[in-house]
């Protein structure tokens, strides 16, 4: 272990981590927005829409993110002739993949609310939509926050796959340091430490949110 190289490489690794966090934030936001609509459609949509959404979710969850990334980054441009850079390809792929998991989180959160609450709200004269917005959604929202933070932690780690399409984030930075210094152990240990610092921070945030939400219940 070359501690001197690790210290010298840390600014580059932190710069790469900045790209990782940017990618995670944008892809995660896209995934949450899309996944929320998908999850709502699965719960409240008609049978045909629910079937299409189920296929969407199962295909995305049942195929490797790496394969999806290769299709979006290289396959679609080859077929359509539309070229785009690595960054939007990464955001699109990770965001769409994440939306399938977010959809399941949203669905589970909504279905965890006792059905009697909807019936009680309807008996008070609320429409189905109003009862959902006023009664069901706020309770479900509190329950899905912790798993959404955990999904974000997963995105940080999964973002390392974009190094395969030459996007210079944390893992790609470590690979470049390794090829330049011929010391892969030090380079990847450094990357691992930065990933660990990010995920531990997010885990602490998730724990804090869970404790605060539990205290309010």
Secondary structure as UniProt FT lines:
FT   HELIX           3..44
FT   HELIX           47..62
FT   HELIX           65..70
FT   HELIX           71..75
FT   HELIX           76..80
FT   HELIX           86..111
FT   HELIX           115..123
FT   TURN            124..125
FT   HELIX           128..131
FT   HELIX           132..136
FT   HELIX           137..158
FT   HELIX           159..165
FT   HELIX           170..181
FT   HELIX           184..216
//
